[in-house]
Amino acid sequence: MIKLEDLRPNTSVRGILPDCLVSVVGVQWFGSEALELTYKDPAGRVANQLVYRHDEPRLEVVEQGRPWSFDGDGALFRLVSEAHRIRLAHLFDPVLAVHTSLVDPLPHQITAVYESMLPRQPLRYLLADDPGAGKTIMAGLLIKELIARGDLHRCLVVCPDSLAEQWQDELYRRFQLPFEILTTDKLEAARTGNWFLENNLVIARLDKLSRNEDVQAKLGAPDCRWDLVVCDEAHKMSATFFGGEIKYTKRYKLGQLLSSTTRHFLLMTATPHNGKEEDFQLFMALLDGDRFEGRFRDGVHVADVSDLMRRMVKETLVKFDGTPLFPERIAYTVPYKLSDAEARLYKEVADYVREEWSRADALENNSRAGTVGFALTILQRRLASSPEAIYQSLRRRRERLEKRLREMQVLERGA
């Protein structure tokens, strides 16, 4: 039992409301036998109640002067403390995504994520390792690590049409990341009218975005920002510089749109350079327009891109024990002598190709001449493959020519 004098501000009291504590906010006395108690219930609502001396037996002060009573739900406290521990886990485990994913990453994958990409804020990067290096795994580790560090909430993966399901499967199976693939049905069924705003982890097909202006309008909405955009096979987002003019493709324009709607931008391709420095720098302008944009001039626009990209070839990839990841490839030429029949076949096919090529050059239709020339080149490749291959090619060519001849004869008789 307590006395009314024990009711002071910040005191937790049991008995004012059934089955819960209240916190005293203020007390106003009316004589010495009654007071008006202003209190706050667990929901934060403030109320008043008159309390008399005869109410003292039903009241109990749980803790004087402090709102904490240590009578809360222990399981709930454990859940909250565990959630807080997980939120800060990356501070104590520098490779948290590796230990919480179903992957056994290789050294070059770990260095790509934790040495080359994560320290860059914001990330604008080109990952150009050789095929087979595991760029999908690197992207998955990056996404999961950024989520663990609280730096990623919305992520968009753009890839060629045939790779969308593969990306979805890899990200869920290895990293437990539930990405949704963009489809026409989902776009039309969006409750808000913009499906991108309703989903935070999205996979979109490259051509579905680049060819549809309505989808691009939704993607470029002011409130449709992304924390990270990953573009697989990014070399398809190319522009060309020819004859003093720049030709922007729809895919390249999509890349410019994506670059402007995200904080982190990751391009992935095994073939970033097509042999033309001007085209390559247009491609790099997707990452840093201020640095690479503008008319290319040979000898003037020479830029060091080592701070924006990483490229590792198969020969440099190793396992943790230092052994090569891929077996060494040794190419050598095996000489052999053609038999008389093979030499005669080679000479006759070469003569045939040379004669038909001369006829193709005489054609006034340049596109037709190019098509014929390409077909003749294929014959030479088939000849180098095997006698059976060139035999089948010549047989099919003869059948097509004979069919064409019969059709022309029928037309002539009809005329």
LORO-260883 format. One line per 3 residues: number of its first residue (from 0); their letters; for each residue x, y, z of N, C-alpha, C. Coordinates in steps of 0.05 Angstrom, whole numbers. Layout:
BEGIN
NUM) A) X:Y:Z:X:Y:Z:X:Y:Z  ... $
This chain:
BEGIN
0) MIK) 17:-24:0:0:0:0:18:25:0  9:45:-14:24:70:-16:7:92:-4  19:115:-1:5:139:7:3:158:-17 $
3) LED) -17:175:-16:-21:193:-39:3:211:-42  18:216:-21:42:233:-23:64:220:-40  62:193:-44:82:180:-60:78:184:-90 $
6) LRP) 55:195:-98:50:199:-127:64:225:-136  86:221:-150:101:244:-159:105:241:-190  112:263:-203:117:261:-232:139:240:-239 $
9) NTS) 134:226:-261:152:205:-272:151:179:-256  131:177:-237:128:152:-222:109:134:-238  117:108:-239:100:88:-252:82:76:-231 $
12) VRG) 56:75:-237:36:67:-217:18:45:-229  13:25:-213:-6:3:-221:-31:7:-204  -55:4:-217:-80:5:-203:-98:28:-213 $
15) ILP) -87:46:-228:-104:68:-239:-120:57:-262  -108:42:-280:-122:28:-302:-118:-2:-299  -138:-17:-307:-135:-46:-304:-114:-58:-321 $
18) DCL) -97:-75:-309:-77:-92:-324:-56:-76:-339  -50:-52:-330:-28:-37:-343:-18:-15:-324  6:-6:-331:18:15:-315:12:42:-328 $
21) VSV) 12:63:-310:10:90:-320:34:106:-309  41:127:-323:63:144:-315:52:171:-306  59:179:-281:48:203:-270:60:227:-284 $
24) VGV) 43:245:-294:52:270:-307:51:293:-288  30:295:-273:27:317:-254:7:311:-232  8:326:-209:-9:321:-186:-19:349:-177 $
27) QWF) -46:351:-172:-57:375:-161:-74:367:-136  -67:377:-113:-80:370:-88:-105:386:-84  -126:373:-72:-150:387:-63:-153:380:-33 $
30) GSE) -142:398:-17:-141:392:12:-120:372:18  -125:354:37:-105:333:45:-116:306:40  -141:303:30:-153:276:26:-157:269:-3 $
33) ALE) -152:286:-21:-157:280:-49:-138:296:-67  -134:285:-91:-117:299:-111:-126:291:-139  -120:309:-158:-125:303:-186:-99:293:-199 $
36) LTY) -100:268:-208:-76:255:-220:-77:258:-250  -57:270:-262:-54:271:-291:-33:250:-299  -41:231:-316:-24:208:-322:-24:203:-352 $
39) KDP) -4:187:-360:-2:178:-389:-3:148:-389  -21:137:-407:-23:108:-408:-2:97:-427  0:70:-430:21:58:-447:20:66:-476 $
42) AGR) -4:75:-486:-7:84:-514:1:113:-517  8:126:-495:16:154:-497:-6:174:-493  -31:165:-488:-53:183:-484:-53:194:-456 $
45) VAN) -59:220:-453:-59:233:-427:-88:235:-417  -91:229:-391:-118:230:-379:-116:240:-350  -139:246:-338:-140:256:-311:-159:238:-294 $
48) QLV) -154:236:-268:-171:221:-250:-168:231:-222  -190:233:-208:-190:241:-179:-183:216:-162  -165:219:-144:-156:197:-127:-160:206:-98 $
51) YRH) -172:188:-81:-178:194:-53:-161:176:-35  -162:183:-9:-147:167:10:-156:138:11  -181:133:7:-191:106:8:-182:89:-16 $
54) DEP) -170:103:-37:-159:88:-60:-131:78:-55  -118:86:-33:-90:79:-29:-85:48:-29  -103:32:-18:-97:2:-17:-95:-10:-45 $
57) RLE) -109:1:-65:-108:-12:-92:-86:-1:-110  -71:18:-100:-50:30:-116:-23:19:-108  -5:17:-127:22:7:-122:42:23:-139 $
60) VVE) 63:33:-126:84:47:-140:104:26:-150  106:23:-176:125:3:-187:153:13:-186  158:38:-193:184:49:-192:182:79:-189 $
63) QGR) 196:90:-170:194:118:-165:214:134:-182  203:155:-193:220:174:-207:231:165:-234  226:139:-243:236:129:-269:214:114:-282 $
66) PWS) 212:115:-309:191:101:-323:197:72:-328  222:63:-322:229:35:-329:223:17:-305  210:-6:-311:202:-24:-290:213:-52:-293 $
69) FDG) 226:-58:-316:237:-85:-322:216:-107:-321  192:-100:-327:171:-121:-327:160:-124:-356  176:-115:-376:168:-118:-404:170:-147:-414 $
72) DGA) 162:-150:-440:164:-177:-452:193:-183:-459  204:-203:-446:232:-211:-451:237:-220:-479  218:-236:-490:222:-246:-517:223:-223:-538 $
75) LFR) 205:-203:-533:205:-180:-551:231:-164:-549  240:-161:-524:266:-147:-520:289:-162:-535  288:-188:-533:309:-204:-546:308:-200:-577 $
78) LVS) 283:-200:-587:279:-196:-616:290:-169:-625  284:-148:-610:293:-121:-617:323:-119:-616  334:-130:-594:364:-128:-591:378:-145:-613 $
81) EAH) 366:-167:-621:378:-183:-642:377:-169:-669  354:-155:-674:352:-140:-699:372:-117:-699  377:-104:-677:397:-83:-675:425:-94:-680 $
84) RIR) 430:-118:-669:456:-131:-672:461:-137:-701  440:-147:-715:443:-154:-743:448:-129:-760  434:-107:-753:437:-82:-767:466:-71:-766 $
87) LAH) 479:-77:-744:507:-68:-740:527:-90:-746  518:-113:-756:536:-135:-760:559:-129:-778  555:-112:-799:576:-107:-818:599:-92:-806 $
90) LFD) 595:-80:-783:617:-66:-769:637:-86:-757  627:-110:-751:644:-130:-738:652:-153:-757  637:-156:-779:644:-176:-799:648:-162:-826 $
93) PVL) 673:-158:-834:679:-143:-858:669:-156:-884  663:-182:-883:652:-196:-907:626:-209:-900  608:-194:-889:582:-204:-879:567:-219:-901 $
96) AVH) 565:-207:-925:550:-219:-947:561:-247:-954  587:-251:-953:598:-277:-959:589:-298:-939  588:-291:-913:581:-310:-893:551:-315:-890 $
99) TSL) 535:-299:-903:506:-302:-902:494:-310:-929  511:-319:-947:501:-327:-974:511:-355:-980  497:-368:-999:505:-395:-1007:525:-394:-1030 $
102) VDP) 547:-382:-1025:568:-380:-1045:595:-386:-1032  614:-396:-1048:642:-399:-1040:658:-381:-1059  660:-356:-1053:672:-337:-1072:702:-342:-1075 $
105) LPH) 712:-334:-1099:740:-337:-1105:754:-310:-1098  781:-311:-1097:795:-287:-1088:789:-262:-1105  787:-265:-1132:782:-242:-1148:754:-231:-1144 $
108) QIT) 735:-248:-1136:708:-239:-1131:707:-222:-1105  721:-231:-1085:722:-217:-1060:736:-190:-1063  758:-189:-1077:772:-164:-1081:756:-144:-1098 $
111) AVY) 741:-155:-1117:724:-137:-1134:703:-123:-1117  690:-138:-1099:669:-126:-1083:680:-109:-1060  698:-120:-1045:706:-107:-1019:730:-88:-1022 $
114) ESM) 744:-89:-1044:767:-71:-1048:762:-51:-1070  749:-60:-1092:745:-43:-1115:719:-27:-1115  697:-39:-1105:671:-27:-1108:660:-14:-1082 $
117) LPR) 659:-29:-1060:647:-19:-1036:659:7:-1026  685:11:-1027:697:36:-1017:688:61:-1034  677:57:-1057:670:80:-1075:642:89:-1068 $
120) QPL) 640:114:-1060:615:126:-1053:613:154:-1067  595:157:-1086:578:136:-1097:593:118:-1117  582:95:-1122:595:76:-1140:587:81:-1169 $
123) RYL) 606:87:-1186:602:89:-1215:625:72:-1227  619:48:-1236:640:28:-1241:634:10:-1264  655:2:-1278:653:-18:-1300:668:-43:-1292 $
126) LAD) 654:-65:-1289:667:-90:-1283:669:-106:-1309  694:-110:-1318:699:-120:-1345:716:-146:-1344  713:-162:-1324:728:-187:-1323:720:-206:-1345 $
129) DPG) 738:-225:-1352:733:-244:-1373:708:-261:-1368  696:-273:-1388:674:-292:-1384:682:-315:-1366  664:-323:-1348:670:-344:-1329:682:-335:-1303 $
132) AGK) 686:-309:-1300:697:-299:-1275:677:-297:-1253  651:-299:-1259:630:-299:-1239:620:-270:-1232  615:-255:-1253:606:-227:-1248:578:-226:-1235 $
135) TIM) 561:-246:-1240:535:-247:-1227:539:-250:-1197  557:-267:-1188:562:-271:-1160:573:-245:-1147  590:-231:-1162:601:-206:-1151:578:-186:-1147 $
138) AGL) 560:-184:-1167:538:-166:-1164:520:-173:-1141  515:-199:-1137:498:-208:-1115:511:-202:-1088  537:-206:-1086:551:-199:-1061:549:-169:-1055 $
141) LIK) 552:-153:-1076:551:-124:-1073:523:-116:-1063  502:-126:-1076:475:-119:-1069:469:-127:-1040  477:-151:-1032:471:-160:-1005:487:-144:-984 $
144) ELI) 512:-138:-990:528:-123:-972:517:-94:-968  508:-82:-990:497:-55:-988:471:-55:-972  455:-77:-975:431:-79:-959:438:-82:-929 $
147) ARG) 457:-98:-923:465:-102:-895:476:-76:-883  488:-60:-899:499:-35:-888:479:-12:-889  454:-18:-897:433:3:-897:436:23:-919 $
150) DLH) 452:16:-940:457:35:-962:440:28:-987  424:8:-985:409:-1:-1009:381:-10:-1001  361:3:-1013:334:-5:-1008:320:-13:-1035 $
153) RCL) 327:2:-1056:315:-3:-1082:338:-9:-1102  334:-32:-1117:354:-41:-1136:341:-50:-1162  353:-42:-1184:343:-50:-1211:366:-64:-1226 $
156) VVC) 360:-88:-1236:379:-103:-1253:368:-103:-1281  384:-93:-1300:377:-92:-1329:395:-112:-1343  382:-131:-1358:398:-152:-1371:385:-159:-1397 $
159) PDS) 399:-173:-1415:387:-183:-1440:363:-201:-1434  345:-203:-1454:320:-217:-1450:324:-246:-1440  343:-260:-1451:347:-288:-1445:359:-293:-1417 $
162) LAE) 369:-273:-1404:382:-277:-1378:365:-269:-1354  341:-259:-1359:325:-248:-1336:319:-270:-1316  309:-293:-1325:303:-315:-1306:327:-326:-1292 $
165) QWQ) 350:-326:-1307:375:-336:-1294:383:-317:-1272  381:-291:-1276:388:-272:-1255:369:-275:-1231  344:-278:-1236:325:-281:-1214:331:-306:-1198 $
168) DEL) 337:-328:-1211:343:-353:-1198:369:-351:-1181  389:-340:-1193:415:-338:-1179:413:-320:-1155  400:-297:-1157:398:-279:-1135:381:-290:-1112 $
171) YRR) 361:-306:-1118:345:-317:-1096:358:-342:-1084  368:-359:-1102:380:-385:-1092:405:-380:-1076  422:-362:-1085:448:-358:-1072:448:-336:-1050 $
174) FQL) 430:-316:-1054:432:-293:-1036:405:-287:-1022  384:-303:-1027:358:-300:-1015:347:-272:-1020  351:-262:-1045:341:-236:-1053:317:-240:-1072 $
177) PFE) 293:-233:-1063:268:-238:-1079:263:-217:-1100  278:-218:-1122:274:-199:-1144:249:-207:-1161  235:-187:-1171:212:-191:-1188:219:-183:-1217 $
180) ILT) 211:-199:-1237:216:-193:-1265:194:-176:-1276  201:-154:-1289:182:-136:-1301:168:-149:-1325  142:-149:-1326:126:-160:-1348:104:-140:-1355 $
183) TDK) 93:-143:-1379:71:-125:-1387:47:-128:-1369  40:-152:-1361:17:-157:-1343:21:-142:-1317  45:-143:-1306:49:-129:-1280:48:-99:-1283 $
186) LEA) 57:-89:-1306:55:-60:-1311:26:-51:-1312  10:-67:-1325:-18:-59:-1329:-34:-63:-1303  -25:-81:-1285:-40:-86:-1261:-30:-70:-1237 $
189) ART) -12:-51:-1242:-1:-35:-1220:-23:-18:-1207  -24:-19:-1180:-45:-5:-1166:-41:26:-1168  -16:34:-1167:-10:63:-1168:-7:73:-1196 $
192) GNW) -7:56:-1216:-2:64:-1243:27:63:-1251  45:60:-1231:74:58:-1236:84:34:-1220  88:12:-1234:97:-13:-1221:124:-10:-1208 $
195) FLE) 141:7:-1219:168:11:-1207:167:22:-1179  146:38:-1173:144:50:-1146:134:29:-1126  122:8:-1135:111:-12:-1117:130:-35:-1111 $
198) NNL) 152:-36:-1125:172:-58:-1121:200:-47:-1118  214:-57:-1099:241:-47:-1093:263:-63:-1105  258:-89:-1111:278:-106:-1123:268:-116:-1150 $
201) VIA) 279:-105:-1172:267:-109:-1198:288:-118:-1218  280:-137:-1235:296:-145:-1258:280:-138:-1283  293:-123:-1302:279:-114:-1326:296:-123:-1350 $
204) RLD) 282:-130:-1372:295:-138:-1397:304:-112:-1412  328:-113:-1423:340:-90:-1435:322:-78:-1457  314:-95:-1476:299:-84:-1499:270:-76:-1492 $
207) KLS) 259:-88:-1470:232:-79:-1462:233:-51:-1451  256:-43:-1440:259:-16:-1430:266:3:-1453  285:-5:-1470:295:13:-1490:275:19:-1512 $
210) RNE) 257:0:-1518:239:4:-1541:211:15:-1533  206:18:-1507:180:26:-1498:182:53:-1484  173:74:-1496:175:101:-1485:157:104:-1461 $
213) DVQ) 134:90:-1460:116:92:-1437:130:81:-1412  144:58:-1415:158:47:-1392:180:65:-1383  194:77:-1402:216:96:-1395:205:120:-1380 $
216) AKL) 181:129:-1388:169:152:-1374:164:145:-1345  155:121:-1339:150:112:-1312:177:108:-1297  196:98:-1312:223:94:-1299:236:120:-1292 $
219) GAP) 230:141:-1308:242:167:-1303:226:186:-1287  205:175:-1274:188:192:-1257:205:205:-1234  199:230:-1226:215:243:-1206:219:228:-1180 $
222) DCR) 198:214:-1171:199:199:-1146:208:170:-1150  216:163:-1174:225:135:-1179:256:134:-1180  268:137:-1157:297:136:-1155:306:109:-1146 $
225) WDL) 330:102:-1154:342:76:-1147:368:80:-1131  373:61:-1113:398:62:-1098:420:50:-1114  414:29:-1130:434:16:-1147:421:6:-1172 $
228) VVC) 433:10:-1195:425:-1:-1220:449:-18:-1231  443:-43:-1238:464:-61:-1249:456:-67:-1278  474:-63:-1296:469:-69:-1324:487:-92:-1333 $
231) DEA) 476:-115:-1340:491:-138:-1349:494:-136:-1380  516:-146:-1391:521:-144:-1419:519:-115:-1428  532:-98:-1413:528:-69:-1417:539:-59:-1443 $
234) HKM) 556:-74:-1457:567:-65:-1483:545:-62:-1503  521:-74:-1498:499:-70:-1517:489:-41:-1516  494:-27:-1494:487:2:-1492:508:19:-1505 $
237) SAT) 511:16:-1530:534:30:-1544:524:52:-1562  542:72:-1565:538:93:-1585:562:92:-1603  559:103:-1627:582:102:-1647:589:130:-1656 $
240) FFG) 614:134:-1661:624:160:-1671:635:154:-1699  622:166:-1720:630:160:-1747:625:185:-1764  644:192:-1780:641:215:-1798:637:241:-1784 $
243) GEI) 649:244:-1760:646:268:-1745:620:271:-1730  603:251:-1731:577:252:-1717:574:228:-1698  558:233:-1677:553:212:-1658:525:201:-1663 $
246) KYT) 523:174:-1665:498:161:-1668:490:148:-1642  469:159:-1630:459:148:-1604:438:127:-1609  442:103:-1599:422:82:-1602:401:85:-1579 $
249) KRY) 379:71:-1582:358:71:-1562:369:59:-1536  386:39:-1538:397:26:-1515:416:46:-1500  431:61:-1516:449:81:-1503:433:102:-1489 $
252) KLG) 411:111:-1501:394:132:-1488:382:120:-1462  376:95:-1462:366:82:-1438:388:83:-1416  413:77:-1424:435:78:-1405:437:106:-1393 $
255) QLL) 434:127:-1409:435:154:-1399:413:159:-1379  389:149:-1385:367:152:-1366:372:138:-1340  382:113:-1341:387:98:-1317:409:111:-1300 $
258) SST) 429:122:-1314:451:135:-1300:441:159:-1284  420:172:-1294:411:197:-1280:391:191:-1258  382:166:-1256:361:159:-1236:372:143:-1213 $
261) TRH) 398:139:-1211:409:122:-1190:433:135:-1177  438:127:-1153:463:136:-1139:486:118:-1146  483:92:-1144:504:73:-1151:497:61:-1179 $
264) FLL) 517:60:-1197:512:51:-1224:535:31:-1231  528:6:-1236:548:-14:-1242:543:-26:-1270  563:-24:-1288:561:-36:-1314:579:-61:-1314 $
267) MTA) 568:-82:-1327:583:-108:-1328:584:-118:-1356  608:-123:-1366:611:-134:-1393:639:-145:-1395  642:-167:-1411:668:-178:-1416:682:-166:-1440 $
270) TPH) 666:-150:-1456:677:-138:-1480:671:-108:-1480  685:-92:-1463:678:-64:-1462:689:-47:-1485  709:-57:-1499:722:-41:-1519:720:-55:-1547 $
273) NGK) 709:-41:-1567:706:-52:-1593:729:-46:-1612  751:-35:-1601:774:-27:-1617:774:2:-1625  753:16:-1619:751:45:-1626:751:61:-1601 $
276) EED) 771:77:-1597:774:93:-1572:751:112:-1569  741:124:-1591:720:143:-1589:694:130:-1579  688:106:-1589:664:91:-1580:666:83:-1551 $
279) FQL) 690:75:-1543:695:67:-1515:690:91:-1496  699:114:-1504:696:137:-1486:667:146:-1485  652:143:-1507:623:148:-1506:610:128:-1486 $
282) FMA) 619:103:-1486:608:83:-1468:615:91:-1439  639:100:-1434:647:108:-1407:632:134:-1398  622:149:-1417:606:173:-1409:581:166:-1394 $
285) LLD) 572:141:-1397:549:132:-1381:555:133:-1351  580:129:-1344:588:129:-1316:595:158:-1307  608:173:-1324:617:200:-1316:615:218:-1341 $
288) GDR) 592:230:-1345:587:246:-1368:605:271:-1369  611:283:-1346:627:307:-1345:656:301:-1354  664:277:-1350:692:270:-1356:696:261:-1385 $
291) FEG) 676:248:-1397:680:235:-1423:662:246:-1444  642:262:-1437:623:272:-1457:636:292:-1476  625:296:-1499:636:315:-1518:647:303:-1543 $
294) RFR) 653:319:-1563:663:310:-1588:691:298:-1585  695:274:-1594:721:261:-1592:740:272:-1613  765:277:-1603:786:286:-1621:810:268:-1616 $
297) DGV) 819:255:-1636:842:236:-1634:866:250:-1623  878:238:-1603:902:249:-1591:897:269:-1569  872:279:-1567:865:298:-1546:849:284:-1524 $
300) HVA) 829:269:-1532:813:254:-1512:826:227:-1506  848:228:-1491:861:204:-1482:858:204:-1451  843:185:-1441:836:186:-1412:845:160:-1399 $
303) DVS) 853:163:-1373:859:139:-1357:834:131:-1343  825:107:-1348:799:97:-1336:804:76:-1314  828:74:-1304:834:53:-1285:819:57:-1259 $
306) DLM) 810:82:-1253:795:87:-1229:765:82:-1232  756:76:-1257:728:71:-1262:722:42:-1271  743:26:-1275:738:-1:-1285:759:-20:-1275 $
309) RRM) 752:-46:-1276:771:-67:-1271:767:-89:-1291  790:-98:-1302:789:-120:-1321:810:-141:-1313  801:-166:-1309:819:-188:-1304:814:-210:-1324 $
312) VKE) 835:-219:-1337:833:-240:-1357:836:-267:-1344  828:-288:-1358:828:-315:-1347:855:-323:-1337  876:-315:-1351:903:-324:-1344:912:-314:-1316 $
315) TLV) 899:-292:-1306:907:-281:-1280:890:-290:-1257  869:-305:-1263:850:-314:-1242:861:-339:-1228  862:-338:-1201:873:-360:-1186:854:-368:-1163 $
318) KFD) 858:-392:-1152:843:-401:-1129:858:-391:-1104  847:-398:-1080:860:-389:-1055:887:-401:-1051  892:-425:-1062:918:-438:-1059:938:-428:-1080 $
321) GTP) 930:-409:-1097:948:-398:-1117:948:-413:-1143  934:-435:-1146:933:-450:-1171:915:-436:-1190  920:-438:-1216:903:-424:-1236:874:-434:-1235 $
324) LFP) 856:-415:-1238:827:-423:-1239:821:-438:-1264  832:-429:-1287:828:-442:-1312:854:-455:-1322  852:-479:-1334:876:-492:-1343:890:-476:-1365 $
327) ERI) 915:-477:-1366:931:-462:-1386:924:-472:-1414  920:-454:-1432:915:-461:-1460:941:-458:-1476  948:-480:-1489:972:-480:-1505:964:-485:-1534 $
330) AYT) 969:-466:-1551:961:-468:-1579:986:-474:-1596  985:-493:-1613:1007:-499:-1631:996:-510:-1657  1012:-508:-1678:1004:-516:-1705:1014:-543:-1711 $
333) VPY) 996:-560:-1721:1004:-588:-1728:1005:-589:-1759  1028:-590:-1771:1030:-592:-1800:1021:-619:-1811  1009:-619:-1834:1002:-644:-1847:1002:-640:-1877 $
336) KLS) 1005:-661:-1892:1006:-659:-1921:980:-669:-1933  970:-653:-1952:945:-661:-1966:950:-684:-1985  931:-702:-1986:933:-723:-2006:927:-711:-2034 $
339) DAE) 932:-726:-2055:927:-716:-2082:898:-708:-2085  879:-724:-2075:850:-718:-2078:843:-693:-2062  854:-691:-2038:848:-667:-2022:859:-642:-2035 $
342) ARL) 884:-644:-2045:896:-621:-2058:880:-612:-2082  870:-632:-2098:854:-625:-2122:827:-612:-2113  815:-623:-2092:790:-611:-2081:795:-582:-2072 $
345) YKE) 816:-578:-2058:822:-551:-2047:826:-531:-2071  841:-540:-2092:846:-523:-2114:820:-516:-2129  803:-536:-2133:779:-532:-2149:759:-514:-2134 $
348) VAD) 757:-518:-2107:739:-500:-2091:750:-471:-2091  777:-469:-2088:789:-442:-2089:784:-428:-2116  787:-443:-2138:782:-431:-2164:753:-423:-2167 $
351) YVR) 735:-440:-2157:706:-434:-2158:699:-409:-2143  710:-407:-2119:706:-383:-2103:717:-358:-2116  740:-360:-2128:753:-338:-2141:736:-329:-2165 $
354) EEW) 727:-348:-2181:711:-341:-2204:684:-328:-2197  670:-340:-2177:645:-329:-2169:648:-302:-2155  671:-298:-2141:676:-272:-2128:679:-250:-2149 $
357) SRA) 692:-257:-2171:695:-237:-2193:668:-230:-2204  650:-249:-2206:623:-243:-2216:608:-226:-2196  612:-231:-2170:598:-215:-2150:608:-186:-2151 $
360) DAL) 633:-182:-2155:644:-155:-2157:632:-139:-2181  624:-154:-2202:613:-141:-2225:584:-133:-2222  571:-142:-2201:543:-136:-2196:540:-106:-2189 $
363) ENN) 519:-94:-2200:514:-65:-2194:502:-62:-2167  488:-83:-2157:475:-82:-2130:497:-88:-2109  506:-68:-2095:527:-72:-2075:519:-91:-2053 $
366) SRA) 494:-88:-2043:485:-106:-2021:484:-135:-2030  475:-139:-2055:474:-166:-2066:503:-177:-2069  521:-160:-2078:549:-169:-2080:560:-177:-2053 $
369) GTV) 554:-161:-2032:564:-168:-2006:553:-194:-1996  527:-200:-2002:515:-225:-1993:529:-249:-2007  533:-246:-2033:547:-268:-2048:575:-272:-2037 $
372) GFA) 589:-250:-2032:616:-252:-2022:617:-266:-1995  598:-261:-1978:597:-274:-1952:592:-304:-1955  574:-311:-1973:568:-340:-1978:593:-354:-1988 $
375) LTI) 609:-341:-2005:633:-354:-2015:654:-357:-1993  655:-338:-1975:674:-340:-1953:667:-364:-1935  641:-369:-1932:632:-392:-1916:641:-418:-1929 $
378) LQR) 641:-419:-1955:650:-443:-1969:680:-449:-1962  696:-428:-1961:724:-433:-1954:727:-442:-1925  710:-432:-1907:711:-441:-1880:703:-470:-1878 $
381) RLA) 683:-478:-1893:673:-506:-1893:695:-524:-1904  709:-514:-1924:731:-530:-1936:753:-535:-1916  759:-515:-1899:779:-519:-1879:770:-537:-1856 $
384) SSP) 743:-541:-1854:732:-557:-1832:737:-587:-1838  726:-597:-1860:728:-625:-1867:718:-629:-1895  727:-651:-1909:716:-657:-1936:685:-661:-1935 $
387) EAI) 675:-674:-1914:647:-679:-1912:631:-653:-1910  642:-633:-1895:628:-608:-1892:627:-593:-1919  648:-591:-1933:648:-577:-1959:630:-592:-1979 $
390) YQS) 630:-619:-1977:613:-635:-1995:584:-628:-1991  575:-627:-1965:547:-621:-1959:540:-592:-1968  558:-574:-1964:553:-546:-1972:550:-543:-2002 $
393) LRR) 568:-556:-2017:567:-555:-2046:542:-569:-2057  535:-591:-2044:511:-606:-2053:486:-589:-2049  484:-575:-2026:460:-558:-2021:460:-534:-2040 $
396) RRE) 484:-524:-2046:486:-501:-2064:477:-509:-2092  486:-533:-2101:479:-542:-2127:448:-546:-2129  436:-558:-2108:407:-562:-2109:392:-536:-2111 $
399) RLE) 401:-515:-2096:388:-489:-2097:391:-477:-2125  415:-479:-2137:419:-468:-2164:402:-482:-2185  400:-509:-2183:384:-525:-2202:355:-518:-2199 $
402) KRL) 345:-514:-2174:318:-506:-2170:312:-479:-2182  331:-460:-2178:328:-434:-2190:328:-435:-2220  344:-452:-2232:345:-455:-2261:319:-465:-2272 $
405) REM) 307:-485:-2258:282:-497:-2267:260:-475:-2266  260:-459:-2245:239:-438:-2242:242:-418:-2265  266:-411:-2273:270:-392:-2294:261:-404:-2321 $
408) QVL) 267:-430:-2325:258:-443:-2350:228:-444:-2352  214:-449:-2330:185:-449:-2330:174:-421:-2337  187:-401:-2326:178:-373:-2332:182:-366:-2361 $
411) ERG) 204:-375:-2372:209:-369:-2401:189:-383:-2419  183:-409:-2412:163:-423:-2429:135:-410:-2427  129:-399:-2403:103:-386:-2400:102:-360:-2414 $
414) A) 125:-347:-2418:125:-322:-2432:122:-326:-2462 $
